[in-house]
Amino acid sequence: MTHNFAIGADGWVAGAQPFPSPNVEARPADAVPTLIVVHNISLPPGEFGGGAIADLFLNRLDCDAHPYYAAHLRGVRVSAHFVIRRDGTLEQFVSCNERAWHAGASNFFGRERCNDFSIGVELEGSDAAAFEAAQYQTLSALAQSLAAHYPITALAGHSDIAPGRKTDPGPHFDWARLQRETSFPDQYFPYRYRPAAR
């Protein structure tokens, strides 16, 4: 499977299914995307499929439908730029030109507020399961397209920029595979090849 994700001037990606989220705001005037942050998400946790992820990002999740939602997600307003489903399908919720609400309190080598300058990509998955080949294929093609369109200089996991608070994309995410499939040089993976300033 090959992908060609053309990015429009409006920051929306051809080939992605669009689901515009209300949880979005303008980036700071001097901020452009330089970082891709990789996450994992599954709702309910550990269960794949269904529309709950989209419902969460679109503020329409029924929090009475599952005890986890009621305990942890009621009133939560979050979004990511992209979700990659288990079969490799790409969904887009926020324009890459705008600020999504995916990273929270975060620090990239001393630079705070990673949402300001990052693009958030959620893989449908969990810390307890391996990701699918189709997800790596989509993620690799998307990362290459983003790096060709924006001044991307690094990729990181949510756990890298929010250590102690977040664990995703988790121990099963294969960074070496992502690097191999993107052909990005080592400097694009600063948490893999040099000590993090935390």
C-alpha positions as a Markdown table, in Angstrom:
| # | Residue | x | y | z |
|---|---|---|---|---|
| 1 | Met | 0.0 | 0.0 | 0.0 |
| 2 | Thr | 1.3 | 3.4 | -0.9 |
| 3 | His | 0.0 | 6.8 | 0.1 |
| 4 | Asn | 0.3 | 10.3 | -1.3 |
| 5 | Phe | -0.9 | 12.8 | 1.2 |
| 6 | Ala | -0.9 | 16.2 | -0.5 |
| 7 | Ile | -1.2 | 19.0 | 2.0 |
| 8 | Gly | -3.3 | 22.0 | 0.9 |
| 9 | Ala | -2.5 | 25.6 | 1.7 |
| 10 | Asp | -5.3 | 25.4 | 4.3 |
| 11 | Gly | -3.5 | 22.7 | 6.2 |
| 12 | Trp | -6.0 | 19.9 | 5.3 |
| 13 | Val | -4.6 | 16.7 | 3.8 |
| 14 | Ala | -5.9 | 15.1 | 0.6 |
| 15 | Gly | -6.6 | 11.4 | 1.3 |
| 16 | Ala | -7.6 | 12.0 | 4.9 |
| 17 | Gln | -11.2 | 11.8 | 6.1 |
| 18 | Pro | -12.0 | 15.2 | 7.4 |
| 19 | Phe | -13.8 | 15.6 | 10.7 |
| 20 | Pro | -13.4 | 19.3 | 11.8 |
| 21 | Ser | -13.1 | 19.5 | 15.6 |
| 22 | Pro | -14.3 | 22.6 | 17.5 |
| 23 | Asn | -11.3 | 22.1 | 19.9 |
| 24 | Val | -8.9 | 24.2 | 18.0 |
| 25 | Glu | -7.3 | 27.7 | 18.1 |
| 26 | Ala | -4.8 | 29.7 | 16.1 |
| 27 | Arg | -1.1 | 29.1 | 16.6 |
| 28 | Pro | 0.8 | 32.0 | 18.1 |
| 29 | Ala | 1.8 | 34.5 | 15.4 |
| 30 | Asp | 5.4 | 33.4 | 15.3 |
| 31 | Ala | 4.8 | 29.6 | 15.6 |
| 32 | Val | 5.0 | 27.1 | 12.8 |
| 33 | Pro | 4.9 | 23.3 | 13.0 |
| 34 | Thr | 8.4 | 21.9 | 13.6 |
| 35 | Leu | 7.6 | 18.8 | 15.7 |
| 36 | Ile | 5.4 | 15.7 | 15.1 |
| 37 | Val | 4.1 | 14.2 | 18.3 |
| 38 | Val | 3.1 | 10.5 | 18.2 |
| 39 | His | 0.4 | 9.3 | 20.6 |
| 40 | Asn | -1.8 | 6.3 | 21.1 |
| 41 | Ile | -5.5 | 6.2 | 21.9 |
| 42 | Ser | -8.3 | 3.7 | 22.3 |
| 43 | Leu | -11.8 | 4.1 | 23.6 |
| 44 | Pro | -12.7 | 2.4 | 25.7 |
| 45 | Pro | -9.1 | 1.7 | 26.7 |
| 46 | Gly | -7.8 | -1.4 | 25.0 |
| 47 | Glu | -10.7 | -1.7 | 22.6 |
| 48 | Phe | -10.4 | -0.9 | 18.9 |
| 49 | Gly | -12.9 | 0.2 | 16.4 |
| 50 | Gly | -16.1 | 2.2 | 16.7 |
| 51 | Gly | -16.6 | 5.9 | 16.7 |
| 52 | Ala | -15.7 | 6.9 | 20.3 |
| 53 | Ile | -12.4 | 8.6 | 19.4 |
| 54 | Ala | -14.0 | 10.8 | 16.8 |
| 55 | Asp | -16.9 | 11.5 | 19.2 |
| 56 | Leu | -14.4 | 12.6 | 21.9 |
| 57 | Phe | -12.6 | 15.0 | 19.5 |
| 58 | Leu | -16.0 | 16.4 | 18.2 |
| 59 | Asn | -17.4 | 16.9 | 21.8 |
| 60 | Arg | -20.2 | 14.5 | 21.3 |
| 61 | Leu | -19.0 | 11.5 | 23.3 |
| 62 | Asp | -21.8 | 10.0 | 25.5 |
| 63 | Cys | -20.0 | 9.9 | 28.8 |
| 64 | Asp | -22.7 | 7.7 | 30.3 |
| 65 | Ala | -22.0 | 5.0 | 27.8 |
| 66 | His | -19.0 | 3.5 | 29.6 |
| 67 | Pro | -17.6 | 3.9 | 33.2 |
| 68 | Tyr | -14.2 | 5.0 | 32.0 |
| 69 | Tyr | -15.8 | 7.9 | 30.0 |
| 70 | Ala | -17.8 | 9.0 | 33.1 |
| 71 | Ala | -14.8 | 8.8 | 35.4 |
| 72 | His | -12.2 | 10.4 | 33.1 |
| 73 | Leu | -13.7 | 12.2 | 30.1 |
| 74 | Arg | -16.7 | 14.1 | 31.2 |
| 75 | Gly | -16.2 | 17.7 | 30.3 |
| 76 | Val | -12.8 | 17.1 | 28.6 |
| 77 | Arg | -12.1 | 19.0 | 25.5 |
| 78 | Val | -9.2 | 17.6 | 23.4 |
| 79 | Ser | -8.3 | 17.1 | 19.8 |
| 80 | Ala | -5.4 | 16.0 | 17.6 |
| 81 | His | -4.6 | 16.8 | 14.1 |
| 82 | Phe | -4.8 | 13.2 | 12.9 |
| 83 | Val | -5.9 | 9.7 | 13.9 |
| 84 | Ile | -4.6 | 6.6 | 12.2 |
| 85 | Arg | -6.9 | 3.7 | 12.5 |
| 86 | Arg | -5.8 | 0.1 | 12.8 |
| 87 | Asp | -6.3 | -0.5 | 9.1 |
| 88 | Gly | -4.2 | 2.5 | 8.2 |
| 89 | Thr | -7.1 | 4.8 | 7.5 |
| 90 | Leu | -6.2 | 8.5 | 8.1 |
| 91 | Glu | -8.7 | 10.8 | 9.7 |
| 92 | Gln | -8.0 | 14.6 | 10.2 |
| 93 | Phe | -9.6 | 16.7 | 12.9 |
| 94 | Val | -7.6 | 19.9 | 12.9 |
| 95 | Ser | -5.8 | 21.8 | 10.1 |
| 96 | Cys | -2.1 | 21.5 | 10.4 |
| 97 | Asn | -2.0 | 25.3 | 10.3 |
| 98 | Glu | -3.9 | 25.5 | 13.6 |
| 99 | Arg | -3.3 | 24.5 | 17.2 |
| 100 | Ala | -4.8 | 21.2 | 18.3 |
| 101 | Trp | -5.2 | 20.3 | 22.0 |
| 102 | His | -3.2 | 17.1 | 22.1 |
| 103 | Ala | 0.0 | 17.5 | 24.1 |
| 104 | Gly | -1.1 | 19.4 | 27.3 |
| 105 | Ala | 1.6 | 20.5 | 29.7 |
| 106 | Ser | 4.8 | 19.6 | 27.8 |
| 107 | Asn | 8.4 | 20.5 | 27.2 |
| 108 | Phe | 10.6 | 19.8 | 24.1 |
| 109 | Phe | 14.2 | 20.4 | 25.2 |
| 110 | Gly | 13.3 | 23.5 | 27.2 |
| 111 | Arg | 10.6 | 24.8 | 24.9 |
| 112 | Glu | 7.2 | 24.7 | 26.7 |
| 113 | Arg | 3.7 | 24.5 | 25.2 |
| 114 | Cys | 4.4 | 21.9 | 22.5 |
| 115 | Asn | 0.8 | 22.4 | 21.1 |
| 116 | Asp | 2.0 | 25.7 | 19.8 |
| 117 | Phe | 4.6 | 24.2 | 17.4 |
| 118 | Ser | 3.6 | 20.6 | 16.9 |
| 119 | Ile | 1.4 | 18.3 | 14.9 |
| 120 | Gly | -0.3 | 15.6 | 16.9 |
| 121 | Val | -0.8 | 12.2 | 15.4 |
| 122 | Glu | -2.9 | 9.6 | 17.3 |
| 123 | Leu | -2.5 | 5.9 | 16.5 |
| 124 | Glu | -5.4 | 3.8 | 17.4 |
| 125 | Gly | -3.8 | 1.5 | 19.9 |
| 126 | Ser | -2.6 | 1.1 | 23.5 |
| 127 | Asp | 0.5 | 0.7 | 25.5 |
| 128 | Ala | -0.3 | -3.1 | 25.7 |
| 129 | Ala | -0.5 | -4.0 | 22.0 |
| 130 | Ala | 1.7 | -3.8 | 18.9 |
| 131 | Phe | 0.7 | -1.5 | 16.1 |
| 132 | Glu | -0.3 | -2.7 | 12.7 |
| 133 | Ala | 1.9 | -2.6 | 9.6 |
| 134 | Ala | -0.8 | -0.4 | 7.9 |
| 135 | Gln | -0.5 | 2.2 | 10.6 |
| 136 | Tyr | 3.3 | 2.5 | 10.2 |
| 137 | Gln | 2.8 | 2.8 | 6.4 |
| 138 | Thr | 0.3 | 5.6 | 6.8 |
| 139 | Leu | 2.3 | 7.3 | 9.6 |
| 140 | Ser | 5.5 | 7.2 | 7.5 |
| 141 | Ala | 3.9 | 8.6 | 4.4 |
| 142 | Leu | 2.2 | 11.3 | 6.5 |
| 143 | Ala | 5.4 | 12.3 | 8.2 |
| 144 | Gln | 7.2 | 12.5 | 4.9 |
| 145 | Ser | 4.5 | 14.8 | 3.5 |
| 146 | Leu | 4.4 | 17.0 | 6.6 |
| 147 | Ala | 8.2 | 17.3 | 6.5 |
| 148 | Ala | 8.1 | 18.3 | 2.9 |
| 149 | His | 5.4 | 21.0 | 3.6 |
| 150 | Tyr | 6.4 | 22.4 | 7.0 |
| 151 | Pro | 9.9 | 22.9 | 8.6 |
| 152 | Ile | 9.6 | 19.7 | 10.6 |
| 153 | Thr | 12.9 | 19.0 | 12.5 |
| 154 | Ala | 11.9 | 16.3 | 15.0 |
| 155 | Leu | 9.5 | 13.5 | 15.9 |
| 156 | Ala | 8.8 | 12.6 | 19.5 |
| 157 | Gly | 6.4 | 10.5 | 21.6 |
| 158 | His | 3.9 | 12.0 | 24.0 |
| 159 | Ser | 5.9 | 10.4 | 26.8 |
| 160 | Asp | 9.1 | 12.2 | 25.6 |
| 161 | Ile | 7.6 | 15.7 | 26.0 |
| 162 | Ala | 5.4 | 14.9 | 29.1 |
| 163 | Pro | 7.6 | 12.4 | 31.0 |
| 164 | Gly | 6.0 | 11.0 | 34.2 |
| 165 | Arg | 2.6 | 12.2 | 33.0 |
| 166 | Lys | 2.1 | 10.3 | 29.8 |
| 167 | Thr | 3.3 | 6.9 | 28.6 |
| 168 | Asp | 2.2 | 6.8 | 24.9 |
| 169 | Pro | 2.9 | 5.8 | 22.3 |
| 170 | Gly | 4.1 | 3.0 | 24.6 |
| 171 | Pro | 6.7 | 0.2 | 24.6 |
| 172 | His | 5.4 | -1.5 | 21.5 |
| 173 | Phe | 5.9 | 1.5 | 19.2 |
| 174 | Asp | 8.8 | 0.7 | 16.9 |
| 175 | Trp | 10.8 | 4.0 | 16.4 |
| 176 | Ala | 13.4 | 2.1 | 14.4 |
| 177 | Arg | 10.8 | 1.0 | 12.0 |
| 178 | Leu | 9.4 | 4.5 | 11.6 |
| 179 | Gln | 12.9 | 5.8 | 10.9 |
| 180 | Arg | 13.6 | 3.1 | 8.4 |
| 181 | Glu | 10.3 | 3.7 | 6.6 |
| 182 | Thr | 10.7 | 7.5 | 6.5 |
| 183 | Ser | 14.4 | 7.5 | 5.8 |
| 184 | Phe | 14.7 | 10.4 | 8.2 |
| 185 | Pro | 18.2 | 10.9 | 9.6 |
| 186 | Asp | 19.1 | 10.5 | 13.2 |
| 187 | Gln | 18.6 | 14.1 | 14.1 |
| 188 | Tyr | 14.9 | 13.8 | 13.5 |
| 189 | Phe | 14.7 | 11.5 | 16.5 |
| 190 | Pro | 16.4 | 13.5 | 19.3 |
| 191 | Tyr | 15.1 | 11.4 | 22.2 |
| 192 | Arg | 16.5 | 8.3 | 20.6 |
| 193 | Tyr | 20.0 | 9.6 | 19.9 |
| 194 | Arg | 20.8 | 12.2 | 22.6 |
| 195 | Pro | 19.9 | 12.6 | 26.2 |
| 196 | Ala | 16.7 | 14.6 | 26.8 |
| 197 | Ala | 17.0 | 17.9 | 28.7 |
| 198 | Arg | 14.1 | 17.4 | 31.1 |
